[in-house]
């Protein structure tokens, strides 16, 4: 249903109703920003990358053939935009001093108290920020958006074997990060 | 990676529910659309339509006017006794001799030009200014 609706929006935009593009922005801005943030590890940079993504999407909208979903197409753009921005700004990876990823994990000494759902999400988010950019991006697409490995390969232009390696590596690292305080939260040790 | 499938089976999707990050700017969409509109304004003016019928129309109209003046000056209210019209009339005879059998062709071209012009206005063929 949403795909059909978005196809209509795209048609309207291509006919000249540029304001209709705001619907596409509204529908996808959160996820686009989230993906950018997990690569760039910086909220301001991620917002800029997200905006660039939508502008690029608008400029090349006529080339969108519809053979993939609009979201998949957008994720591809945000991935390459963010990676490019990261390389330009020489961001070498998770920065422990970056306030965006200031560790909250340390506040949870694993004293046996179960965490509420919000805390668990927060910890997981921060653990993801400690991963390499590509790894975090792949994890989000695989586990959160439930894309197949083949789809992720299309989005990132990475090989399937490469993606499997990244998933494996990310799971291992997340397990290491989370195991210290998550003895009481076995669900978070699924990695 | 043999335990991949096992780990995936144990994955609880609700961990990632509502996992999206909050965008710092509350007016993200507005700012983004402002950038989009800037791009939109950079686009060249809508390509003007090009129509070859314009050229045919101008040519055939010119031919029609010339022929009308040459062969039907009285009907057009021109003074056929004036020096200019006498010269034109003399030329008409020569032109008529020259055109000979191709006169029907010329008039056909004129008619075709008029028809194409009418069709162009109806079909709105692409035109370049």
HADDOCK unambig.tbl for C-alpha pairs under 7 A between the chains (distance, minus, plus):
assign (segid A and resid 22 and name CA) (segid B and resid 29 and name CA) 6.69 0.50 0.50
assign (segid A and resid 22 and name CA) (segid B and resid 33 and name CA) 6.39 0.50 0.50
assign (segid A and resid 25 and name CA) (segid B and resid 29 and name CA) 6.27 0.50 0.50
assign (segid A and resid 26 and name CA) (segid B and resid 29 and name CA) 6.51 0.50 0.50
assign (segid A and resid 30 and name CA) (segid B and resid 20 and name CA) 5.90 0.50 0.50
assign (segid A and resid 30 and name CA) (segid B and resid 21 and name CA) 6.42 0.50 0.50
assign (segid A and resid 30 and name CA) (segid B and resid 22 and name CA) 6.81 0.50 0.50
assign (segid A and resid 30 and name CA) (segid B and resid 23 and name CA) 6.85 0.50 0.50
assign (segid A and resid 31 and name CA) (segid B and resid 20 and name CA) 5.84 0.50 0.50
assign (segid A and resid 33 and name CA) (segid B and resid 21 and name CA) 6.99 0.50 0.50
assign (segid A and resid 33 and name CA) (segid B and resid 23 and name CA) 6.73 0.50 0.50
assign (segid A and resid 34 and name CA) (segid B and resid 20 and name CA) 5.58 0.50 0.50
assign (segid A and resid 34 and name CA) (segid B and resid 21 and name CA) 5.11 0.50 0.50
assign (segid A and resid 47 and name CA) (segid B and resid 23 and name CA) 6.94 0.50 0.50
assign (segid A and resid 51 and name CA) (segid B and resid 32 and name CA) 5.53 0.50 0.50
assign (segid A and resid 55 and name CA) (segid B and resid 35 and name CA) 6.81 0.50 0.50
assign (segid A and resid 55 and name CA) (segid B and resid 36 and name CA) 5.52 0.50 0.50
assign (segid A and resid 58 and name CA) (segid B and resid 36 and name CA) 6.94 0.50 0.50
assign (segid A and resid 121 and name CA) (segid B and resid 15 and name CA) 6.37 0.50 0.50
assign (segid A and resid 144 and name CA) (segid B and resid 16 and name CA) 5.53 0.50 0.50
assign (segid A and resid 168 and name CA) (segid B and resid 1 and name CA) 6.63 0.50 0.50
assign (segid A and resid 190 and name CA) (segid B and resid 7 and name CA) 5.83 0.50 0.50
assign (segid A and resid 190 and name CA) (segid B and resid 10 and name CA) 6.12 0.50 0.50
assign (segid A and resid 190 and name CA) (segid B and resid 11 and name CA) 5.93 0.50 0.50
assign (segid A and resid 191 and name CA) (segid B and resid 7 and name CA) 6.42 0.50 0.50
